[in-house]
Amino acid sequence: MTRDDLLAQLSPPRLPLGMAAPGWPEMLALAGIGLLAGLVAAWLLRLVMARRPSRRALIRATRGMPAQDRILAVARILGRLPDPLRAAAYGAAPAPGDEAIERIALRGVRRG
């Protein structure tokens, strides 16, 4: 059986002739859709892969806050309240200075 015999035995295409053989407008539309899909995928990947600030940078960003608020912010960043700050957080002891809070918090970052 030759190629021509095989093609002759095939049933005719059920699509309109214009759709059976796409032309340049269809190809251009497909390329545009592909570009849009690529842009959306790149945007989603950028959101997912965005570099987040480190805990160290977040703790340093709390400088200048009142001591009680800063202790609470450090506890939220670390996910726990460091033991040396526990008494100051509950008002049982005076709040340490800014440098001491940062030193205690950063020591917690290195351990955790």
N, C-alpha and C positions, 0 to 999 in steps of 0.2 A: 504494500500500500504506500503510495507516494504522499507527499505533503498536500498536494492539490486534491487528491481523493479524500484525504482526511478532512480538509477544510470544507469540501463540498458536502460531506455527511453531517457536519455540525449544524445545529439549528441556528437560525438567524438570531442576532442579538435582540434582547427584549427592551433595551434602552433606546431612546431616540438617538439618531445618528450623531447629533451634536454632543450628547453626553458620552457616547461610546468612545469617541476620540477627543479628549479635552484639548482645547486650543490655548493660545497664549493668555486670554483673559482669565480662564479658569486656573491656569498655572500661577498667574500673578496673584489671584485671590488666595490660593493655597499658600503661596510664599508669605503673603501678608498675615494670614492666620498663624502660620508658623512663627513669624517674628513676634507677633503679639503674645503667643503662648510662651515663647522664650523670655520675653520681658517680664511676664507675670511670674514665671518660674525663678528668674534671677531676683526679682523683688522679694519673693517668699524666702528664698535662700538667704538673702541679705538680712532679713528679719531674724531668721533662725540662727544664723552664724555670726550675728553682730557680737562684737567683743564687749562684754560687760565689765564695769569697773570692778577692781578687786576689793576684797574686804578691807585691805589696808587703805586704799584710796577712799572708800566710803567712811571709814573711821576718821581719817584725817579731814574729811569734809565736814565733820561735826564740830570743828574748832569754832569757838566764838559763841556756842550755845550756852545757856545756863547749865550749871553742873548737873542738876537733877534731870533735865531734859537730855543732856548729853549721855548720862549713864543709861537712860532708857533707850536712846538711839543706839548706843553700843550693844545693848542687850538684844535689840531687834536685829541688828546686823549680824551678830555672832550666833543668834539663835538660842542663846543662854546668857545668864548673868554671871560674869566672872566672880569667883568667891571673894577676892579682895574688895570688890565694889558692892557686895551684897548689903553690908551694914549701912553704907551711905545711901543706897537706893531706898531702903526702908526708913531712913531718918534716924537710925540708931547711932550714927556717927556723922561727924561733919564730912561734907563732900570733899574729896581730894582736889588738888589743882588740875588744870587742864593737861599739863605735861604728865602728871601721874596717871590720870584717866587714860590718856593715849598709850602710855607705856604698858599699863596693865592690859588694856584691850589688845594691843599688838602682840603682847606675850601670849594671849589667848589665841590669836590668829596663827602664830607659829606652831603651837601645840595642836590645834584643831585643824 
